[in-house]
Amino acid sequence: MNQQNQLPEIIVKVGSISDNSGVYISNQNVILGISNHSKTNSGIGSIDSHNALLGNLSIVYDNDGIDTPIDDRDVKIYQSQPDASEKMTQIAFDSIQVLSISQNSGVFVGDVKITGLDSHAKQNLARGATSGNQNVEAKNVNYIEDADFVDGVIFDQDFKALIR
């Protein structure tokens, strides 16, 4: 308890927020048109702490003629009418703690109106990310071949409007 005004302690803890995701805290949230397009080839994925990788062979062979064409042409429109009865949102936190946050992600406090978050990605990983402080990796071979004729074509011609 906070002894000054006797309010309970409010702490928000978030471990991880991935692509195009969020923590939305308010009286009114309007989230319209979140899209995430992704292609990943991974010989071995992500490795968290306290793991040992010994003597592995990772091969990614991704020899497509055309790889990952993304055509994202959304029309996203949000329209609301002003309302005289709308109240102000009052939110208070002692702390907000986020350990990891990815692209197009966030922690939003207060009334939120978002008309479109886009994320487009193409990855080839012979071995994914290593996290932590006690990993052991020895005698591993990681090989990637991605000899595409056309690779990672992304057309993102969205129309996003917020009309208030």
Buried (B, 14 or more C-beta within 10 A) or exposed (E): EEEEEEEEEEEBEBEEBBBBBBBBBEEEBBBBBBBBBEBEBBBBEEBEEEEEBEEBEBEBEBEEEEBBEBEBEBEBEBEEEEEEEEEEBEEEEEEBEBEEBBEBBBBBBBBBBBBBBBBBBBEBBBBBEBEEEEBEBEEBEBEBEBEBEEBBEBEBEBEBEBEE
